[in-house]
Amino acid sequence: MSSFDLKTSGSEVENARVLLVDANQEDAQKMWRVLLKEGFAVTCIESGESTLRVVEDLDPELIVVCSELPGMTGGQLARRLRLEPLTRNIPLLMLTADVPLGADREGLESGADAYISKSAHPDLLVLRMRALLRAGPEVVQVDEAARLRRSRIVIVNSPTEEDEDVLDSDLSGASLGELLWRDGHTVTSIERSEDLIEGGWLRGVDSPDCLVLELNSGFDDIKFCRLLDARRQAILDAGGIPFRTLGIVEASRFRKQSSGEFFEAGIDDLVPSDIALEALAMRIRTLAQRRMAQDEFRQQEIERQQSALILEATRAKAEMAEALAQANMELARTNEQLIQAQSKFVQTAKMASLGELVAGIAHEINNPLAFTVAHAETVERNLKRLRQISNLDDAQPVIDKGVARLGSMKLGLQRIQNLVLNLRRFSHLDESSFQTVDVADALEIALALLGHKLGGGIIIEKDLQAPNQLVCQPAFLNQAVMNVISNAADALADMNEGYEGQPKVIKGKIVIASRLHNDSYEISISDDGAGLPDHLRSRVFDPFFTTKPVGTGTGLGLTIAYSVMEAHDGMIEISDANLPDGQGVGTCFRLSLPVRMTEEGPVAIGYTQ
């Protein structure tokens, strides 16, 4: 084995690694000198057996094999190279002597991509090698799926009438098209024109695998080959697999150096017009199979990339799902914390409201209780005096006074009893479940419990036009409505400031109205206070927002009312009240509860039996 490293510059195949297998040292030296000028890096080996031992380490880009080798023949070496996964993709050029057709057929059928005679012009050899290197590495062996597809061959006839007999028939009378058809190819014959190059038939799923060109019309042939090569480059740039081309030229021209112009114009293979039809058919079949193999290789690569993308997408989806699950868990924990915090805030507001309610009720109870205790002492003193009076006429005024005091005591105790009864009824309402609520009765309870705020100066007017029975959560009335009424009383209290040194006198009017409108149960609470400015209306439902002095409000009353309405899929609207004969513009809170009508009356949305 001998090795020559060839390095030149300016060539499109500079330093391309070529493995030359030829036992004839004289022929190998001649080819070495030719390739040296063209910038190839060549390793020369004398036998097929040595080639198999070193080919994987040398990693050539092109293998040139002489068909006549000692021991293992060139055809046998080509078959062995095609059987190995690491070498089956390397383009292989077979060097033949001027021998009968059988040797050429053996070279092609063994897996060689092309063959060329040793007697061919050196420039033609170099151009043939460049054509193979330009095609690039690809899978030459077609798998079983690709073999099932019939290759598509298009014969492009020259517009001239010269040498038509070459493609018409062989000695047995069969034409080239018929011979290819017998081999299982799909064959189409057309006449050459530049319009064919612009057609869409050269690309796509039905594009030809090989174009067979008659090249016998001079300069136009070179121009046509260049146009075809430009079209193939456009197909390649677009991600497609371009067709292969094989040209047939006059035998005399083929053996001249000028035939190399066709390779420079981009043609893949060139044969003389006197080639036997069987050899020509084999050359065409080889080009078609190479194109089919490349197409199959591309399909496999696309499928591999798609599989990789699907795998990556699946992995990303799994990671996203895991991250989403983790985020959902964090969100659930955060929501739970928020719900707990909200519950604490609501509970705080309820406790503050309860404290205010208890203070007011304590005041309401203390008044009748105080004069009841005082009257009891008066009755006790009168009874003691009666023991000392024997005259009935003198005793009568004392008895009358005692009876009057007992009546007052009874009235005070009755007031205490009513307050306790209302408290019991209020405390027994289950805020978390739907119940049939008597709206008028519930409003009376709320007003009674807010009596300490309303006092005697606030006039309460009611205009209840909606049905009295309503199925809802009682919190709608004892939390939402009651908190809004309480706010209306506070608004009137803020407006009626007492004179300096005098107690505050609370006067005003609160109108409570109800109606059934567009499948909504509406309760409105209007006052004739100072009103609520527009810039505050979007903030009054925010937690802890209050217009009251520090220490006199929690800022959660209307927040609770809003939450109750939200739980009923309802809403609260704020507008100016403008009550007739009102002392101020006032504020109107309209609570709309969506309902559906049943035989029993309106039922809040969300209620299920």
Number of C-alpha atoms within 10 A of each C-alpha: 11 9 13 13 15 21 16 14 12 8 12 12 17 15 18 20 20 23 23 25 27 23 19 12 13 10 11 18 13 12 17 22 11 16 20 18 13 22 21 24 22 25 20 22 22 20 23 25 14 12 20 14 10 11 16 12 7 13 15 19 18 23 25 22 30 29 25 20 19 13 10 14 17 28 26 18 25 28 17 16 24 21 13 12 9 12 22 20 18 23 24 26 26 25 25 20 15 13 9 8 12 9 17 26 18 16 27 23 17 18 25 28 22 24 23 22 15 16 12 17 16 16 17 22 22 17 20 23 22 19 17 20 19 13 13 12 16 18 22 23 20 18 13 8 8 16 13 9 12 17 23 20 25 20 20 19 19 19 14 13 10 13 15 13 11 19 19 14 16 15 8 6 10 15 17 20 21 15 18 22 15 11 14 13 18 17 19 14 13 12 13 17 12 11 7 14 17 11 9 10 12 20 18 12 8 10 17 23 27 27 23 20 23 26 26 21 14 9 9 11 20 20 14 19 22 18 17 24 21 15 18 22 16 14 17 13 11 10 10 16 21 25 27 25 23 21 23 21 23 18 13 11 14 20 17 13 13 11 22 22 15 24 22 16 18 23 22 24 23 24 19 18 24 15 14 14 21 15 16 22 16 18 23 23 22 20 22 24 23 23 25 28 20 20 21 21 19 17 12 12 12 12 12 12 12 12 12 12 12 12 12 12 13 12 12 12 13 12 12 13 12 12 12 14 12 12 12 13 12 12 13 12 12 12 13 12 12 12 12 12 12 13 12 12 17 18 15 14 20 18 13 16 19 13 12 17 18 15 13 17 20 15 13 17 18 14 13 20 18 13 15 21 12 14 20 17 13 15 20 12 13 18 15 10 13 16 9 9 13 9 9 10 9 11 17 13 12 17 17 12 15 20 13 13 20 17 14 17 21 14 14 19 16 13 17 20 13 13 19 15 13 18 17 11 12 16 11 9 15 12 17 10 12 19 17 16 18 15 20 15 12 19 18 12 22 22 17 17 22 20 16 17 21 25 13 13 11 19 13 14 13 13 12 16 12 18 15 15 17 21 20 24 22 24 20 21 23 19 23 22 26 23 21 22 26 18 17 28 23 18 23 26 20 16 18 16 13 13 9 7 6 8 9 13 17 21 19 24 23 25 19 21 17 22 16 18 13 9 16 21 22 22 24 23 23 27 32 27 28 17 21 18 11 11 8 12 12 10 13 19 20 15 17 17 17 19 12 13 8 8 6 10 18 19 18 25 28 25 21 23 25 22 18 22 22 13 13 20 15 20 18 19 11 16 16 19 22 18 19 9 8 15 17 19 17 23 24 25 21 21 25 23 24 22 26 14 12 8 6 10 14 23 25 22 18 14 15 7 4
